[in-house]
């Protein structure tokens, strides 16, 4: 589980290169749904997700761990197990309390930062998008949208489950070419809360005894 957490939370996804670029295909209905949700989230001062992070192989989830995610603008904080990730708008801080390690890096053009809603914006350039009908998620009728990479990036496809009436994400399923699967199921959502002013600040004084690596 820790290995998969590192891949998804700490490793981020690096887009590989190909000798050609395919024409991107985006279904109009799917695009409207994703754009409506994106506009809804962007209209909020901040958002909070409590979620379950599942992982496994061969299309089957074998372990699930709870996680929480806060965001405000382009800043965010994520916690899963002993791992915390902070993006302060400039740098990404990956903090592992079990190993007492901190990794610091600046995002670049080939980096997709982890987020329950990351694909709502990255689809515009990186994926073919198709509408796949209705599915029921925890008793809620959801629109199912499939994202398939335009260029090789280690992923086979992604499924997004959306509550279009509330313009909110319900679940994300990510399938890798190596048969790994990662699933984020949103369990609770809040918005426009009064957050700690230091919510997205990395305080190095809290980690004086940690091994700190700057990439």
Secondary structure in CASP SS format (residue, H / E / C, confidence):
PFRMAT SS
TARGET T0000
AUTHOR 0000-0000-0000
METHOD secondary structure of the structure
MODEL  1
X C 1.00
X H 1.00
X H 1.00
X H 1.00
X H 1.00
X H 1.00
X H 1.00
X H 1.00
X H 1.00
X H 1.00
X C 1.00
X C 1.00
X E 1.00
X E 1.00
X C 1.00
X C 1.00
X C 1.00
X C 1.00
X C 1.00
X C 1.00
X C 1.00
X C 1.00
X C 1.00
X C 1.00
X C 1.00
X E 1.00
X C 1.00
X H 1.00
X H 1.00
X H 1.00
X H 1.00
X H 1.00
X H 1.00
X H 1.00
X H 1.00
X H 1.00
X H 1.00
X H 1.00
X H 1.00
X H 1.00
X H 1.00
X H 1.00
X C 1.00
X C 1.00
X C 1.00
X C 1.00
X E 1.00
X E 1.00
X E 1.00
X E 1.00
X E 1.00
X E 1.00
X E 1.00
X E 1.00
X E 1.00
X E 1.00
X E 1.00
X C 1.00
X C 1.00
X E 1.00
X E 1.00
X E 1.00
X E 1.00
X E 1.00
X E 1.00
X E 1.00
X E 1.00
X E 1.00
X E 1.00
X E 1.00
X E 1.00
X E 1.00
X C 1.00
X C 1.00
X E 1.00
X E 1.00
X E 1.00
X E 1.00
X E 1.00
X E 1.00
X C 1.00
X C 1.00
X E 1.00
X E 1.00
X E 1.00
X E 1.00
X E 1.00
X C 1.00
X C 1.00
X C 1.00
X C 1.00
X E 1.00
X E 1.00
X E 1.00
X E 1.00
X E 1.00
X C 1.00
X C 1.00
X C 1.00
X C 1.00
X E 1.00
X E 1.00
X E 1.00
X E 1.00
X E 1.00
X C 1.00
X C 1.00
X C 1.00
X C 1.00
X C 1.00
X E 1.00
X E 1.00
X C 1.00
X C 1.00
X C 1.00
X C 1.00
X C 1.00
X C 1.00
X H 1.00
X H 1.00
X H 1.00
X H 1.00
X H 1.00
X H 1.00
X H 1.00
X H 1.00
X E 1.00
X E 1.00
X E 1.00
X E 1.00
X E 1.00
X E 1.00
X E 1.00
X E 1.00
X E 1.00
X E 1.00
X E 1.00
X C 1.00
X C 1.00
X E 1.00
X E 1.00
X E 1.00
X E 1.00
X E 1.00
X E 1.00
X E 1.00
X E 1.00
X E 1.00
X E 1.00
X C 1.00
X C 1.00
X C 1.00
X C 1.00
X C 1.00
X E 1.00
X E 1.00
X E 1.00
X E 1.00
X E 1.00
X E 1.00
X E 1.00
X E 1.00
X E 1.00
X C 1.00
X C 1.00
X C 1.00
X C 1.00
X E 1.00
X E 1.00
X E 1.00
X E 1.00
X E 1.00
X E 1.00
X E 1.00
X E 1.00
X E 1.00
X C 1.00
X C 1.00
X C 1.00
X E 1.00
X E 1.00
X E 1.00
X E 1.00
X E 1.00
X E 1.00
X E 1.00
X E 1.00
X E 1.00
X E 1.00
X E 1.00
X E 1.00
X C 1.00
X C 1.00
X C 1.00
X C 1.00
X C 1.00
X C 1.00
X C 1.00
X C 1.00
X C 1.00
X C 1.00
X C 1.00
X C 1.00
X H 1.00
X H 1.00
X H 1.00
X H 1.00
X C 1.00
X C 1.00
X C 1.00
X E 1.00
X E 1.00
X E 1.00
X E 1.00
X C 1.00
END
